[in-house]
Amino acid sequence: MALKVSRRGRISPFIAMEVFRAANARDAAARSVADRAIHLEVGQPGTAAPRLVREAAKAALDADRLGYTEALGVPALRERIARHYRDIYGVDVPEERIVVTTGSSGAFLLSFLAAFDAGDRVALADPGYPAYRNILAAIGVETVGVAASMATRFQPAPPLLDAADGSLAGLIVASPANPTGSMLAPDELKALAAWCRRKGVRLVSDEIYHGIVYGAPAATALSFTDEAIVINSFSKYFSMTGWRLGWMVVPPDLVRSVEVLAQNLFISPPTLAQRAAIAAFDARAELDSNVARYRANRDLLLERLPKAGFTQFAPPDGAFYLYADIAHLTNDSEDFCRRMLAEAGVAATPGTDFDPGRGHAYVRFSFAGTTEEMAEAARRLAAWRR
């Protein structure tokens, strides 16, 4: 008799990571550097953690036992995050509402478990980060895709939400967004917070790409409401992906729920990463130089990708992605990306990862690597499409 296998694991894969694995396999078999893939599939900075963070980690290794911490995180780090909100946004957030997590992924799981029950319905924009849908599906929460378009800069808006069938328990927004890079203006985010308040909908604001913007700074939902769950990460702007550290700002009514969930699911976030991350907030000059490179990479690709037939993009206001419309090139983005990797040596993520309904006509390029890699990717793609 076959043993039971839970349906919770029968969720969609994270396709970007599947492409990453295929690109790594190509790299392992490569006979020369020229045969290796150009990695534009995974959204991680091409730089190491800031020097101050690495120095703090070395000091902690020598001086700290690195045992468990409190489930909500090291008090010194929580206080430093609170100061970050005062310094950057002019928002006073009590450190008691700040929860340090095992990456933003841990924050998403904790927030969804604390705020929603199985059978609840949560709205999110399509295209959007696939792990939202997949985590919610694993815990029995239904997702309601809102088909955003260029008309709303691929962001949700109250009229789109009003058109959704049935009641909603939550709304997830991201600004800057993955995969599009588009942003909500402050008045747009304020309107969404007000809509959630009127409708009794829990707002979850994904702010993990804050700091990586190319125009006006990103607004935080905390400027407009105390009822939202705000999620951030040390992975993107702070260039600490493998350190697996993030944080969330939790409304007062969810603090205790999140704490007991964190105690049981994670015990505590990684101690070494927490000790080191305190120094990250003092490394802004180095981190802002990374953003300047992302801007140069974005501009280079926007100039050169049209020569390979990629001509229409979502507004890349922030983050480090270009979301390209390829409907004139293919109606099968997954096959297109497989061929792009096999024939051109460029790894990118098919839009089906982000939008199950319309993603067959889109592809996402990450420009978080070096400028030299972007130039080589553009050269290969132009030669491939010639």
N, C-alpha and C positions, 0 to 999 in steps of 0.2 A: 504493500500500500504506500502510495506517495505521501510524503509528509507535507504538511500545510506550508504554504509560502504566502506571506502577507501581501494583500493588494496594495499596501502603502508604497511598496517599492516599484510598482508598475507605473511609474511616472515617466514623463518624457526625459530623455537625456539632455544634458547641457551641451549643445552641439559645439559651442566654441571650444570646449575641452576635448571633444572628440576630434576636432580639426587639429588642435594642439598636439594630441597624441599622434595623429597621422604625420604631422610636420616633423615631430621629433623622430619618428621612424625613418623618414627621409633623411634627416640629419645623420642618424646613426649609420645609415648605409652609404652616405656620401663618400666619394673617393677624393674630393677636393672641396675647398671652400666654395668654389663657384657652383657646386652641386647642392649646397645646403639651401634650405628654405629661408625666405625672408618672412619673418613672423609678424603678420599684421592681423592675426586672429584673436589674440588674447589681450585683454585690457590691463596690462601691467607696465609700470614705468621701466624703462631700460636702464635706470640708474640704481645704484645701491642706496641703502638708507643714508641719511645725512651723517656727516662726520661726527657731529656732536652726539648723535644717537649711538653710533658704533663705539665711541669712547665711553659713553655711559654704560653700555652693555659690558664692555671689558672690565670696567670698575666694579660693576655689580657681580660679575663672575668671581672676582677676587674677594669681595667683601660681604656678599649676601649668601645666606643659606639657600635661597631660592625655593622655599617651601610654598605651601598654599598661601593664598591671600584671601581676604574677605570675598564673598561671592560677587559683591558689587564692584570690587576693584580696590586698588591701593588708594587710600585717602589722599595722598599727595598728588596722584595723577588726576583724581576726580576734581580736586580743588584747582588744578592747573587748567583742566578743561573748562571749568566754570569761569575762570579768568579769561580764557580764550573768547567766550561768548560776550563778556563785557568789552574786551578790547576790540574785537572785530565787528560785532553787530550792535553793541550798545544795549545788550539784553542781559538782565540780571537773572541768572538761573542758579537756584540753590544747589550746592553740590550733592545734597541728599537725593536729588532727582536724576543724577548722572550715574549711569551704569556702564562699566567697562566690560567689553564682550570679546569673545573669541572671533575676531573679525566682524565685519558687518553681517556676515552669514549667520553668526550666532545671535546677533541683534534682531535679524529678521525672524528667526525661529522663536525667540523669546517674545517678541512683540506680537506675532501672530497667535501664539498660544495664549498669551495673557489677555488679548483683546477680543478674540473671536472663538466661537464654538463651532463644532462640526455642524454642517448644514447652513451656516451663515454664508452670505454673498458679499464679495469684496470686488470693487471696481478698480480697474487699472487701464492705462492707455495701451493700446496696440499701435505701434510697436513699443515693447518695453522689456525690461530685464527678465529673462526667462525663469530665474530662480524664484521670483515672486509667485508665478503660477505654480511651479513645481513643488515648492514648499507648502503652499496652501493646499494643493491637491493631496499631498501626503498626509495632511492632518484633517482631511475631510471638509475643507472649506471650498466653496464654489467661487470661481473667478468669473467676473463679468468684463469681457473685453470691450473697451470703448475705442471704436475705430477712429483714431485721430489722423489728421492729414495736414498738409501744408497750410490749410486755411486757419488752423489753430497752432501752427508751428509744431505739429505732432505732439501737442500737449492736451490734456483733458480740459474741458471748460464746462461751466454750469449747464448750458443748453444741451451739450452732449450727454451729460449725466442725467438730466431731466428726461431724456429720451430712452434711458435704459429701462427695460422691463423689470418689474418686481422691486421689492425693498432691498436696500443695501445696508450692511453693517459697517463697511469700511471703504476707504478710498486710499490708494497708494499713488503718490506723485513723486517725481524725480526731477530735479533741476539743479545743475545740468543733467540731462537724461542720457541713459544708455539704452539704445544704440545711436540715438540721433545727435546728441550734443546740444539739443535745443534747450532753452531756458524759459522759465516763467518770469515775467516782469513782476515787480513787487505788488502792483495792484491786481494782477491776475492771481497770484498766490493768496492775497488777502481775500479776493472774491471766492476762491475755492474753500478757504477756511470758514468764511461766513456761510457758504452753502452747506458745509458739513455741520456747522452748529445748528442751522435751521432744521436740517433733516435728521439730526441725531445720528450722524455718521462719524465714525472714528477716522481721523486723518492720520496717515502714516507718511511722513515726508523723508524721502531718501535724499540726503545731502552729501553723499560720499565724494562727489566731484567738486565740492566747494573749494575755492582756491585756484582751480584750473578754469579760468574764464578769460575771454579775449576782448571784453568790453566792460559793461557795467558789472559791479560785483553781484554775486548771487545773494538773494534774500533768504532768510531762514523763516520757517513757519512759526518759530517762537516769537517773532515780532508781532504776530497777529492773533495767537491763541496759546493758551496753556493746556489745551485739551489734546493736542497732537502728540504723537510719538515721533521724535526726530532721530534719525539714524545717520551716523557718520563713521568714518574709517580712517585708520592710519595708512591704508594701502595705496591710495591714489596720490593726492597732493603730497603726502608725507613720504611717499616712496618706500613703504615698508610692507609689501604684499606678503612675503613669506614669514613675517613676524606674527601674523594672524591676530591682529588686534583692532578692535573698533570700539565704538561707544554709542549709547543711546541716551536721549533725554526723555524721561518718562513723566507723564502727568501724575499728579499726586495719587489719584485713585488706582493706579496700576503699580506703584512702587513695590508694595509688599508681594503682589503676585509675581512680578518679575524676579524679585529676590529669591523666593522659594523655588521657582522654576530653575533659576540659574544654579542654586545650591545643588539641586538634584540632577540636572542635566550636564553641568560643566564643572561643578565644585568651585572653580575660579578660572579666570583667564590666565594665559601664560605669564608667569611672574617676571621672567627676564625681559620680555617685551614690554611689560608695564613699567619696570624700573627705567628702561632705556627711553621709552616714549616721552617721559617728562621733558627730556631735552629737545624733543622734536620742535616744540613751539618756539625755541630760540634759534632755529636754523632757517628762518624765513628767507634770508638772502640767497642761500644755496637752493632752496626749494623754488623760489621765484625764478632763478636762472633755468631750472628745469622747465617751468611754464613758458619761458621765452623760447626755449628749444621746441616745445610742442607747437607754439604759434608758427615758428619757422617751418616745421614739418607740415603743418596744416596748409600753409600758404603754398609750399612747394607742390603738394599733392593736388591742391585745387587748380594750380597752373598746369600741371603735367598730365594728370589722369584723363582730361578730355581728349588727349592725343591717343588714348587707348579706348575711347568710346564711352568713358564714364563722364557724363555731362550734367546730371541732375542730382543734387544732394539736399538732404535736410539741412536746416540752418545750424552750422557748427559753432554755436555761441560759446561752448565750453566743453569740458571733458577732452578726450583725445580720440574721437571717432569721426569718420565720415560714413554716413548712411546713404548709399548710392542706389538710385532707381536704375535697374537694368532690364526693365520690361522690353526695351527695344533690342536687347541682346539675347534674352532667353526667357522662358517661363518656368525654368527649373533651377533655382539658385543653388540647390544642393549639388546637382550634377555640375553646374558651372564652377562651383568652388573646388570640387574634386579635380576637374580638368585644369583649373588654374594652378593648383598645387602640383599636379603631375607634369603638366606641360610647360608651365612658366616658372615653377618653383616659388610661387607666392601663395602664402596661406592667408585666407580671409574667411569670415564667418557668414554663412548663408542667412538671409533674412528670416527664414523659417524658424530660427532660434528665438526670434523676438516677436514675430507676428504670425501665428499659425494660419491666418486667413489670407494675408496678402504678401507674406514674406518670400514667396516664390519669385517675386519680381524685385527683390532688393538684396544687397550685400553690404556687410559692414567691414570697413577697414579701420584698424587701430594704428594711430601714428605716434605711439608712445616710445618708439625706439629711437635710434640715432638718425640724424639727418642724412647721413650717408646711406643707411638702409632704406630710407624713403626714396632717395634718388635712384638707387638700384632697383627697387620694386617698380617704380614708375618706368624705368628703362625696360625691364623685363616685360611688363604688361603691354607697353607700346609695341614691342617686338612680337609678342604673342598675338596681339589683335591686328597686326598689320596684314 
